């Protein structure tokens, strides 16, 4: 982990990294000792924070039991837990747990990897607000208190994705969007994947 941090700094040409994450809590190659390996990586990340190489550290795809294992040895609380969060998968258990601990929930794939952009419920809400479906989904994340991380390589979409602060979704719209659970699949279980 220390070597990976130093390599990242060198390749980026930076003195420090704003946020560094453990991407996956339980890869198949570490199934027998995932908790120990996470603890070791976390300690190396904490040392990098202490050395000024990293400003904040966090995790990605961690469920409640992964976090509980990490807390047995962690000295620094994760700043963020990045998860697959969108109307197709709210992951309420882990997001509430993180909220209770003051860990930010970051939504990767807030657009459901594009699968929600043509959903009739989403397009109907977008039409009601004269917004794009992507803007509605990003707004949904914000109103849930999530930090949305939409992916785009198109300049126009990137700019449009920032225009989400001039409207609010109604309680009914939020409820209807919340009911889209499973419409584009749900988050991969990190304890059962084959990678």
Rosetta constraint file for C-alpha pairs under 8 A:
AtomPair CA 1 CA 5 HARMONIC 6.17 0.50
AtomPair CA 1 CA 41 HARMONIC 5.62 0.50
AtomPair CA 1 CA 44 HARMONIC 6.15 0.50
AtomPair CA 1 CA 45 HARMONIC 7.30 0.50
AtomPair CA 2 CA 6 HARMONIC 6.25 0.50
AtomPair CA 2 CA 44 HARMONIC 5.83 0.50
AtomPair CA 2 CA 45 HARMONIC 7.33 0.50
AtomPair CA 2 CA 48 HARMONIC 7.55 0.50
AtomPair CA 3 CA 7 HARMONIC 6.00 0.50
AtomPair CA 4 CA 8 HARMONIC 6.06 0.50
AtomPair CA 5 CA 9 HARMONIC 6.25 0.50
AtomPair CA 5 CA 48 HARMONIC 7.88 0.50
AtomPair CA 6 CA 10 HARMONIC 6.16 0.50
AtomPair CA 7 CA 11 HARMONIC 6.05 0.50
AtomPair CA 8 CA 12 HARMONIC 5.95 0.50
AtomPair CA 9 CA 13 HARMONIC 5.82 0.50
AtomPair CA 9 CA 14 HARMONIC 5.26 0.50
AtomPair CA 9 CA 15 HARMONIC 6.51 0.50
AtomPair CA 9 CA 16 HARMONIC 6.65 0.50
AtomPair CA 9 CA 17 HARMONIC 7.10 0.50
AtomPair CA 10 CA 14 HARMONIC 6.69 0.50
AtomPair CA 15 CA 53 HARMONIC 6.48 0.50
AtomPair CA 16 CA 52 HARMONIC 6.63 0.50
AtomPair CA 16 CA 53 HARMONIC 4.35 0.50
AtomPair CA 16 CA 54 HARMONIC 5.25 0.50
AtomPair CA 16 CA 55 HARMONIC 7.13 0.50
AtomPair CA 17 CA 53 HARMONIC 6.25 0.50
AtomPair CA 17 CA 54 HARMONIC 4.72 0.50
AtomPair CA 17 CA 55 HARMONIC 6.28 0.50
AtomPair CA 18 CA 54 HARMONIC 5.83 0.50
AtomPair CA 18 CA 55 HARMONIC 4.87 0.50
AtomPair CA 18 CA 56 HARMONIC 5.99 0.50
AtomPair CA 19 CA 54 HARMONIC 6.50 0.50
AtomPair CA 19 CA 55 HARMONIC 6.13 0.50
AtomPair CA 19 CA 56 HARMONIC 4.77 0.50
AtomPair CA 19 CA 57 HARMONIC 5.43 0.50
AtomPair CA 19 CA 58 HARMONIC 7.19 0.50
AtomPair CA 20 CA 45 HARMONIC 7.80 0.50
AtomPair CA 20 CA 54 HARMONIC 6.91 0.50
AtomPair CA 20 CA 56 HARMONIC 6.54 0.50
AtomPair CA 20 CA 57 HARMONIC 4.90 0.50
AtomPair CA 20 CA 58 HARMONIC 6.26 0.50
AtomPair CA 21 CA 57 HARMONIC 5.75 0.50
AtomPair CA 21 CA 58 HARMONIC 4.66 0.50
AtomPair CA 21 CA 59 HARMONIC 4.77 0.50
AtomPair CA 21 CA 60 HARMONIC 6.49 0.50
AtomPair CA 22 CA 38 HARMONIC 7.75 0.50
AtomPair CA 22 CA 41 HARMONIC 7.73 0.50
AtomPair CA 22 CA 42 HARMONIC 7.81 0.50
AtomPair CA 22 CA 58 HARMONIC 6.60 0.50
AtomPair CA 22 CA 59 HARMONIC 4.72 0.50
AtomPair CA 22 CA 60 HARMONIC 6.02 0.50
AtomPair CA 23 CA 59 HARMONIC 6.06 0.50
AtomPair CA 23 CA 60 HARMONIC 4.72 0.50
AtomPair CA 23 CA 61 HARMONIC 6.76 0.50
AtomPair CA 24 CA 59 HARMONIC 7.64 0.50
AtomPair CA 24 CA 60 HARMONIC 5.95 0.50
AtomPair CA 24 CA 61 HARMONIC 5.75 0.50
AtomPair CA 24 CA 62 HARMONIC 6.98 0.50
AtomPair CA 24 CA 190 HARMONIC 7.06 0.50
AtomPair CA 25 CA 34 HARMONIC 6.84 0.50
AtomPair CA 25 CA 35 HARMONIC 7.90 0.50
AtomPair CA 25 CA 38 HARMONIC 6.87 0.50
AtomPair CA 25 CA 60 HARMONIC 7.53 0.50
AtomPair CA 25 CA 61 HARMONIC 6.74 0.50
AtomPair CA 25 CA 62 HARMONIC 5.76 0.50
AtomPair CA 25 CA 66 HARMONIC 6.61 0.50
AtomPair CA 25 CA 190 HARMONIC 6.73 0.50
AtomPair CA 26 CA 30 HARMONIC 6.38 0.50
AtomPair CA 26 CA 31 HARMONIC 5.99 0.50
AtomPair CA 26 CA 34 HARMONIC 5.40 0.50
AtomPair CA 26 CA 35 HARMONIC 7.95 0.50
AtomPair CA 26 CA 190 HARMONIC 5.83 0.50
AtomPair CA 26 CA 191 HARMONIC 5.83 0.50
AtomPair CA 27 CA 31 HARMONIC 6.32 0.50
AtomPair CA 27 CA 34 HARMONIC 7.49 0.50
AtomPair CA 27 CA 190 HARMONIC 7.22 0.50
AtomPair CA 27 CA 191 HARMONIC 7.67 0.50
AtomPair CA 27 CA 193 HARMONIC 7.51 0.50
AtomPair CA 27 CA 194 HARMONIC 7.78 0.50
AtomPair CA 27 CA 195 HARMONIC 5.79 0.50
AtomPair CA 28 CA 193 HARMONIC 6.89 0.50
AtomPair CA 28 CA 194 HARMONIC 5.83 0.50
AtomPair CA 28 CA 195 HARMONIC 5.26 0.50
AtomPair CA 29 CA 195 HARMONIC 7.56 0.50
AtomPair CA 30 CA 34 HARMONIC 5.16 0.50
AtomPair CA 30 CA 37 HARMONIC 7.73 0.50
AtomPair CA 31 CA 191 HARMONIC 7.94 0.50
AtomPair CA 33 CA 37 HARMONIC 6.33 0.50
AtomPair CA 34 CA 38 HARMONIC 6.03 0.50
AtomPair CA 35 CA 39 HARMONIC 6.16 0.50
AtomPair CA 35 CA 66 HARMONIC 7.41 0.50
AtomPair CA 35 CA 69 HARMONIC 6.23 0.50
AtomPair CA 35 CA 70 HARMONIC 6.94 0.50
AtomPair CA 36 CA 40 HARMONIC 6.25 0.50
AtomPair CA 37 CA 41 HARMONIC 6.16 0.50
AtomPair CA 38 CA 42 HARMONIC 5.91 0.50
AtomPair CA 38 CA 70 HARMONIC 6.87 0.50
AtomPair CA 39 CA 43 HARMONIC 6.11 0.50
AtomPair CA 39 CA 70 HARMONIC 5.92 0.50
AtomPair CA 39 CA 73 HARMONIC 6.52 0.50
AtomPair CA 39 CA 74 HARMONIC 7.11 0.50
AtomPair CA 40 CA 44 HARMONIC 6.37 0.50
AtomPair CA 41 CA 45 HARMONIC 6.21 0.50
AtomPair CA 42 CA 46 HARMONIC 6.09 0.50
AtomPair CA 42 CA 70 HARMONIC 7.94 0.50
AtomPair CA 42 CA 74 HARMONIC 6.97 0.50
AtomPair CA 43 CA 47 HARMONIC 6.21 0.50
AtomPair CA 43 CA 74 HARMONIC 7.02 0.50
AtomPair CA 44 CA 48 HARMONIC 6.28 0.50
AtomPair CA 45 CA 49 HARMONIC 6.30 0.50
AtomPair CA 45 CA 54 HARMONIC 7.69 0.50
AtomPair CA 45 CA 57 HARMONIC 6.90 0.50
AtomPair CA 46 CA 50 HARMONIC 6.27 0.50
AtomPair CA 46 CA 57 HARMONIC 7.65 0.50
AtomPair CA 46 CA 75 HARMONIC 7.57 0.50
AtomPair CA 46 CA 76 HARMONIC 6.70 0.50
AtomPair CA 47 CA 51 HARMONIC 6.11 0.50
AtomPair CA 48 CA 52 HARMONIC 6.19 0.50
AtomPair CA 48 CA 53 HARMONIC 5.10 0.50
AtomPair CA 48 CA 54 HARMONIC 5.67 0.50
AtomPair CA 49 CA 53 HARMONIC 5.76 0.50
AtomPair CA 49 CA 54 HARMONIC 4.68 0.50
AtomPair CA 49 CA 55 HARMONIC 5.84 0.50
AtomPair CA 49 CA 56 HARMONIC 6.92 0.50
AtomPair CA 49 CA 57 HARMONIC 7.81 0.50
AtomPair CA 56 CA 78 HARMONIC 7.85 0.50
AtomPair CA 56 CA 79 HARMONIC 6.36 0.50
AtomPair CA 57 CA 78 HARMONIC 5.72 0.50
AtomPair CA 57 CA 79 HARMONIC 5.91 0.50
AtomPair CA 57 CA 80 HARMONIC 7.41 0.50
AtomPair CA 58 CA 77 HARMONIC 7.99 0.50
AtomPair CA 58 CA 78 HARMONIC 4.36 0.50
AtomPair CA 58 CA 79 HARMONIC 5.17 0.50
AtomPair CA 58 CA 80 HARMONIC 4.83 0.50
AtomPair CA 58 CA 81 HARMONIC 6.02 0.50
AtomPair CA 59 CA 78 HARMONIC 6.64 0.50
AtomPair CA 59 CA 80 HARMONIC 6.27 0.50
AtomPair CA 59 CA 81 HARMONIC 4.88 0.50
AtomPair CA 59 CA 82 HARMONIC 6.33 0.50
AtomPair CA 60 CA 80 HARMONIC 7.90 0.50
AtomPair CA 60 CA 81 HARMONIC 5.13 0.50
AtomPair CA 60 CA 82 HARMONIC 4.31 0.50
AtomPair CA 60 CA 83 HARMONIC 5.87 0.50
AtomPair CA 61 CA 81 HARMONIC 6.97 0.50
AtomPair CA 61 CA 82 HARMONIC 6.05 0.50
AtomPair CA 61 CA 83 HARMONIC 4.95 0.50
AtomPair CA 61 CA 84 HARMONIC 7.44 0.50
AtomPair CA 61 CA 190 HARMONIC 6.99 0.50
AtomPair CA 62 CA 66 HARMONIC 5.56 0.50
AtomPair CA 62 CA 67 HARMONIC 6.33 0.50
AtomPair CA 62 CA 81 HARMONIC 6.83 0.50
AtomPair CA 62 CA 82 HARMONIC 7.92 0.50
AtomPair CA 62 CA 83 HARMONIC 7.55 0.50
AtomPair CA 62 CA 190 HARMONIC 7.71 0.50
AtomPair CA 63 CA 67 HARMONIC 6.40 0.50
AtomPair CA 63 CA 94 HARMONIC 5.73 0.50
AtomPair CA 64 CA 68 HARMONIC 6.18 0.50
AtomPair CA 64 CA 93 HARMONIC 7.50 0.50
AtomPair CA 64 CA 94 HARMONIC 5.52 0.50
AtomPair CA 64 CA 97 HARMONIC 6.92 0.50
AtomPair CA 65 CA 69 HARMONIC 6.25 0.50
AtomPair CA 66 CA 70 HARMONIC 6.33 0.50
AtomPair CA 67 CA 71 HARMONIC 6.17 0.50
AtomPair CA 68 CA 72 HARMONIC 6.77 0.50
AtomPair CA 69 CA 73 HARMONIC 7.88 0.50
AtomPair CA 70 CA 74 HARMONIC 5.92 0.50
AtomPair CA 71 CA 75 HARMONIC 7.79 0.50
AtomPair CA 71 CA 77 HARMONIC 7.76 0.50
AtomPair CA 77 CA 103 HARMONIC 7.74 0.50
AtomPair CA 78 CA 103 HARMONIC 6.35 0.50
AtomPair CA 79 CA 102 HARMONIC 7.95 0.50
AtomPair CA 79 CA 103 HARMONIC 5.34 0.50
AtomPair CA 79 CA 104 HARMONIC 6.21 0.50
AtomPair CA 80 CA 103 HARMONIC 5.16 0.50
AtomPair CA 80 CA 104 HARMONIC 4.50 0.50
AtomPair CA 80 CA 105 HARMONIC 5.87 0.50
AtomPair CA 80 CA 106 HARMONIC 6.65 0.50
AtomPair CA 81 CA 98 HARMONIC 7.53 0.50
AtomPair CA 81 CA 103 HARMONIC 6.73 0.50
AtomPair CA 81 CA 104 HARMONIC 6.23 0.50
AtomPair CA 81 CA 105 HARMONIC 5.23 0.50
AtomPair CA 81 CA 106 HARMONIC 6.04 0.50
AtomPair CA 82 CA 105 HARMONIC 5.99 0.50
AtomPair CA 82 CA 106 HARMONIC 4.45 0.50
AtomPair CA 82 CA 107 HARMONIC 5.96 0.50
AtomPair CA 82 CA 108 HARMONIC 6.48 0.50
AtomPair CA 83 CA 105 HARMONIC 7.26 0.50
AtomPair CA 83 CA 106 HARMONIC 6.20 0.50
AtomPair CA 83 CA 107 HARMONIC 5.46 0.50
AtomPair CA 83 CA 108 HARMONIC 5.81 0.50
AtomPair CA 83 CA 187 HARMONIC 7.95 0.50
AtomPair CA 84 CA 89 HARMONIC 7.13 0.50
AtomPair CA 84 CA 107 HARMONIC 5.74 0.50
AtomPair CA 84 CA 108 HARMONIC 5.20 0.50
AtomPair CA 84 CA 109 HARMONIC 5.93 0.50
AtomPair CA 84 CA 110 HARMONIC 7.32 0.50
AtomPair CA 84 CA 186 HARMONIC 7.86 0.50
AtomPair CA 84 CA 187 HARMONIC 5.67 0.50
AtomPair CA 85 CA 89 HARMONIC 5.55 0.50
AtomPair CA 85 CA 90 HARMONIC 5.41 0.50
AtomPair CA 85 CA 91 HARMONIC 6.89 0.50
AtomPair CA 85 CA 106 HARMONIC 7.75 0.50
AtomPair CA 85 CA 107 HARMONIC 4.75 0.50
AtomPair CA 85 CA 108 HARMONIC 6.34 0.50
AtomPair CA 85 CA 109 HARMONIC 6.72 0.50
AtomPair CA 85 CA 110 HARMONIC 5.87 0.50
AtomPair CA 85 CA 112 HARMONIC 7.88 0.50
AtomPair CA 85 CA 141 HARMONIC 7.97 0.50
AtomPair CA 85 CA 187 HARMONIC 7.97 0.50
AtomPair CA 86 CA 90 HARMONIC 5.95 0.50
AtomPair CA 86 CA 107 HARMONIC 7.03 0.50
AtomPair CA 86 CA 109 HARMONIC 7.04 0.50
AtomPair CA 86 CA 110 HARMONIC 4.79 0.50
AtomPair CA 86 CA 111 HARMONIC 6.52 0.50
AtomPair CA 86 CA 112 HARMONIC 6.01 0.50
AtomPair CA 86 CA 137 HARMONIC 7.39 0.50
AtomPair CA 86 CA 141 HARMONIC 6.92 0.50
AtomPair CA 87 CA 112 HARMONIC 7.70 0.50
AtomPair CA 87 CA 137 HARMONIC 7.84 0.50
AtomPair CA 87 CA 177 HARMONIC 5.68 0.50
AtomPair CA 87 CA 178 HARMONIC 5.10 0.50
AtomPair CA 87 CA 179 HARMONIC 7.14 0.50
AtomPair CA 87 CA 180 HARMONIC 5.52 0.50
AtomPair CA 87 CA 181 HARMONIC 5.95 0.50
AtomPair CA 88 CA 112 HARMONIC 6.78 0.50
AtomPair CA 88 CA 116 HARMONIC 7.95 0.50
AtomPair CA 88 CA 178 HARMONIC 7.50 0.50
AtomPair CA 88 CA 179 HARMONIC 7.92 0.50
AtomPair CA 88 CA 180 HARMONIC 5.21 0.50
AtomPair CA 88 CA 181 HARMONIC 4.02 0.50
AtomPair CA 88 CA 182 HARMONIC 4.87 0.50
AtomPair CA 88 CA 183 HARMONIC 5.37 0.50
AtomPair CA 88 CA 184 HARMONIC 5.84 0.50
AtomPair CA 88 CA 185 HARMONIC 6.59 0.50
AtomPair CA 88 CA 186 HARMONIC 6.52 0.50
AtomPair CA 89 CA 181 HARMONIC 5.34 0.50
AtomPair CA 89 CA 182 HARMONIC 6.34 0.50
AtomPair CA 89 CA 185 HARMONIC 7.53 0.50
AtomPair CA 89 CA 186 HARMONIC 5.37 0.50
AtomPair CA 89 CA 187 HARMONIC 6.80 0.50
AtomPair CA 90 CA 95 HARMONIC 7.87 0.50
AtomPair CA 90 CA 178 HARMONIC 7.47 0.50
AtomPair CA 90 CA 181 HARMONIC 7.37 0.50
AtomPair CA 91 CA 95 HARMONIC 6.22 0.50
AtomPair CA 92 CA 96 HARMONIC 5.82 0.50
AtomPair CA 93 CA 97 HARMONIC 6.18 0.50
AtomPair CA 94 CA 98 HARMONIC 6.13 0.50
AtomPair CA 95 CA 99 HARMONIC 6.05 0.50
AtomPair CA 95 CA 105 HARMONIC 6.29 0.50
AtomPair CA 96 CA 100 HARMONIC 6.08 0.50
AtomPair CA 97 CA 101 HARMONIC 6.47 0.50
AtomPair CA 98 CA 102 HARMONIC 6.07 0.50
AtomPair CA 98 CA 103 HARMONIC 4.78 0.50
AtomPair CA 98 CA 104 HARMONIC 6.68 0.50
AtomPair CA 98 CA 105 HARMONIC 6.86 0.50
AtomPair CA 99 CA 103 HARMONIC 5.78 0.50
AtomPair CA 99 CA 104 HARMONIC 6.74 0.50
AtomPair CA 99 CA 105 HARMONIC 7.48 0.50
AtomPair CA 104 CA 146 HARMONIC 7.14 0.50
AtomPair CA 104 CA 147 HARMONIC 7.47 0.50
AtomPair CA 105 CA 145 HARMONIC 7.52 0.50
AtomPair CA 105 CA 146 HARMONIC 5.13 0.50
AtomPair CA 105 CA 147 HARMONIC 6.28 0.50
AtomPair CA 106 CA 146 HARMONIC 5.39 0.50
AtomPair CA 106 CA 147 HARMONIC 4.44 0.50
AtomPair CA 106 CA 148 HARMONIC 5.88 0.50
AtomPair CA 106 CA 149 HARMONIC 7.00 0.50
AtomPair CA 107 CA 141 HARMONIC 7.24 0.50
AtomPair CA 107 CA 146 HARMONIC 6.07 0.50
AtomPair CA 107 CA 147 HARMONIC 5.78 0.50
AtomPair CA 107 CA 148 HARMONIC 4.70 0.50
AtomPair CA 107 CA 149 HARMONIC 5.78 0.50
AtomPair CA 108 CA 148 HARMONIC 6.42 0.50
AtomPair CA 108 CA 149 HARMONIC 5.05 0.50
AtomPair CA 108 CA 150 HARMONIC 6.60 0.50
AtomPair CA 109 CA 113 HARMONIC 5.16 0.50
AtomPair CA 109 CA 114 HARMONIC 7.90 0.50
AtomPair CA 109 CA 148 HARMONIC 7.95 0.50
AtomPair CA 109 CA 149 HARMONIC 6.75 0.50
AtomPair CA 109 CA 150 HARMONIC 6.01 0.50
AtomPair CA 109 CA 151 HARMONIC 7.28 0.50
AtomPair CA 110 CA 137 HARMONIC 6.48 0.50
AtomPair CA 110 CA 138 HARMONIC 6.45 0.50
AtomPair CA 110 CA 141 HARMONIC 6.98 0.50
AtomPair CA 110 CA 148 HARMONIC 5.96 0.50
AtomPair CA 110 CA 149 HARMONIC 6.59 0.50
AtomPair CA 110 CA 150 HARMONIC 5.93 0.50
AtomPair CA 111 CA 115 HARMONIC 6.88 0.50
AtomPair CA 111 CA 116 HARMONIC 5.84 0.50
AtomPair CA 111 CA 117 HARMONIC 6.67 0.50
AtomPair CA 111 CA 134 HARMONIC 6.33 0.50
AtomPair CA 111 CA 137 HARMONIC 6.02 0.50
AtomPair CA 111 CA 138 HARMONIC 7.41 0.50
AtomPair CA 111 CA 150 HARMONIC 6.85 0.50
AtomPair CA 112 CA 116 HARMONIC 5.44 0.50
AtomPair CA 112 CA 117 HARMONIC 7.95 0.50
AtomPair CA 112 CA 184 HARMONIC 6.44 0.50
AtomPair CA 115 CA 119 HARMONIC 7.50 0.50
AtomPair CA 115 CA 184 HARMONIC 5.83 0.50
AtomPair CA 116 CA 122 HARMONIC 6.98 0.50
AtomPair CA 116 CA 133 HARMONIC 7.94 0.50
AtomPair CA 116 CA 183 HARMONIC 7.89 0.50
AtomPair CA 116 CA 184 HARMONIC 6.99 0.50
AtomPair CA 117 CA 122 HARMONIC 6.81 0.50
AtomPair CA 117 CA 123 HARMONIC 7.11 0.50
AtomPair CA 117 CA 133 HARMONIC 5.37 0.50
AtomPair CA 117 CA 134 HARMONIC 6.35 0.50
AtomPair CA 118 CA 122 HARMONIC 7.08 0.50
AtomPair CA 118 CA 123 HARMONIC 6.30 0.50
AtomPair CA 118 CA 133 HARMONIC 7.54 0.50
AtomPair CA 119 CA 123 HARMONIC 6.13 0.50
AtomPair CA 120 CA 124 HARMONIC 5.88 0.50
AtomPair CA 121 CA 125 HARMONIC 6.31 0.50
AtomPair CA 121 CA 176 HARMONIC 7.59 0.50
AtomPair CA 121 CA 177 HARMONIC 7.00 0.50
AtomPair CA 122 CA 126 HARMONIC 6.15 0.50
AtomPair CA 122 CA 133 HARMONIC 5.81 0.50
AtomPair CA 122 CA 136 HARMONIC 7.09 0.50
AtomPair CA 122 CA 137 HARMONIC 7.58 0.50
AtomPair CA 122 CA 177 HARMONIC 7.17 0.50
AtomPair CA 123 CA 127 HARMONIC 6.14 0.50
AtomPair CA 123 CA 132 HARMONIC 7.55 0.50
AtomPair CA 123 CA 133 HARMONIC 5.50 0.50
AtomPair CA 124 CA 128 HARMONIC 6.34 0.50
AtomPair CA 125 CA 129 HARMONIC 6.52 0.50
AtomPair CA 125 CA 133 HARMONIC 7.76 0.50
AtomPair CA 125 CA 136 HARMONIC 7.19 0.50
AtomPair CA 125 CA 173 HARMONIC 7.05 0.50
AtomPair CA 126 CA 130 HARMONIC 5.86 0.50
AtomPair CA 126 CA 131 HARMONIC 4.80 0.50
AtomPair CA 126 CA 132 HARMONIC 5.41 0.50
AtomPair CA 126 CA 133 HARMONIC 5.27 0.50
AtomPair CA 126 CA 135 HARMONIC 7.70 0.50
AtomPair CA 126 CA 136 HARMONIC 5.91 0.50
AtomPair CA 127 CA 131 HARMONIC 6.28 0.50
AtomPair CA 127 CA 132 HARMONIC 7.57 0.50
AtomPair CA 129 CA 167 HARMONIC 7.53 0.50
AtomPair CA 131 CA 135 HARMONIC 6.15 0.50
AtomPair CA 131 CA 136 HARMONIC 6.79 0.50
AtomPair CA 132 CA 136 HARMONIC 6.45 0.50
AtomPair CA 133 CA 137 HARMONIC 6.28 0.50
AtomPair CA 134 CA 138 HARMONIC 6.15 0.50
AtomPair CA 134 CA 161 HARMONIC 6.92 0.50
AtomPair CA 135 CA 139 HARMONIC 6.02 0.50
AtomPair CA 135 CA 160 HARMONIC 7.30 0.50
AtomPair CA 135 CA 161 HARMONIC 5.78 0.50
AtomPair CA 135 CA 163 HARMONIC 7.14 0.50
AtomPair CA 135 CA 164 HARMONIC 5.86 0.50
AtomPair CA 136 CA 140 HARMONIC 6.07 0.50
AtomPair CA 136 CA 164 HARMONIC 7.67 0.50
AtomPair CA 136 CA 169 HARMONIC 7.85 0.50
AtomPair CA 137 CA 141 HARMONIC 6.39 0.50
AtomPair CA 138 CA 142 HARMONIC 6.37 0.50
AtomPair CA 138 CA 148 HARMONIC 6.14 0.50
AtomPair CA 138 CA 150 HARMONIC 7.70 0.50
AtomPair CA 138 CA 161 HARMONIC 7.35 0.50
AtomPair CA 138 CA 164 HARMONIC 7.14 0.50
AtomPair CA 139 CA 143 HARMONIC 6.13 0.50
AtomPair CA 139 CA 164 HARMONIC 5.84 0.50
AtomPair CA 139 CA 165 HARMONIC 7.71 0.50
AtomPair CA 139 CA 168 HARMONIC 7.23 0.50
AtomPair CA 139 CA 169 HARMONIC 7.38 0.50
AtomPair CA 140 CA 144 HARMONIC 6.32 0.50
AtomPair CA 140 CA 169 HARMONIC 7.18 0.50
AtomPair CA 140 CA 174 HARMONIC 6.84 0.50
AtomPair CA 141 CA 145 HARMONIC 6.40 0.50
AtomPair CA 141 CA 146 HARMONIC 5.06 0.50
AtomPair CA 141 CA 147 HARMONIC 6.72 0.50
AtomPair CA 141 CA 148 HARMONIC 5.92 0.50
AtomPair CA 142 CA 146 HARMONIC 5.31 0.50
AtomPair CA 142 CA 147 HARMONIC 6.34 0.50
AtomPair CA 142 CA 148 HARMONIC 6.93 0.50
AtomPair CA 143 CA 168 HARMONIC 7.94 0.50
AtomPair CA 143 CA 169 HARMONIC 7.92 0.50
AtomPair CA 150 CA 161 HARMONIC 7.85 0.50
AtomPair CA 152 CA 157 HARMONIC 6.65 0.50
AtomPair CA 152 CA 158 HARMONIC 6.24 0.50
AtomPair CA 153 CA 157 HARMONIC 7.88 0.50
AtomPair CA 153 CA 158 HARMONIC 7.46 0.50
AtomPair CA 154 CA 158 HARMONIC 6.26 0.50
AtomPair CA 155 CA 159 HARMONIC 6.26 0.50
AtomPair CA 156 CA 160 HARMONIC 6.14 0.50
AtomPair CA 157 CA 161 HARMONIC 5.95 0.50
AtomPair CA 158 CA 162 HARMONIC 6.88 0.50
AtomPair CA 159 CA 163 HARMONIC 7.17 0.50
AtomPair CA 169 CA 173 HARMONIC 5.89 0.50
AtomPair CA 169 CA 174 HARMONIC 6.30 0.50
AtomPair CA 170 CA 174 HARMONIC 6.20 0.50
AtomPair CA 171 CA 175 HARMONIC 6.15 0.50
AtomPair CA 172 CA 176 HARMONIC 6.12 0.50
AtomPair CA 173 CA 177 HARMONIC 6.10 0.50
AtomPair CA 174 CA 178 HARMONIC 6.03 0.50
AtomPair CA 175 CA 179 HARMONIC 6.42 0.50
AtomPair CA 176 CA 180 HARMONIC 7.19 0.50
AtomPair CA 181 CA 186 HARMONIC 7.81 0.50
AtomPair CA 182 CA 186 HARMONIC 5.70 0.50
AtomPair CA 188 CA 192 HARMONIC 7.97 0.50
AtomPair CA 188 CA 193 HARMONIC 7.02 0.50
AtomPair CA 189 CA 193 HARMONIC 6.32 0.50
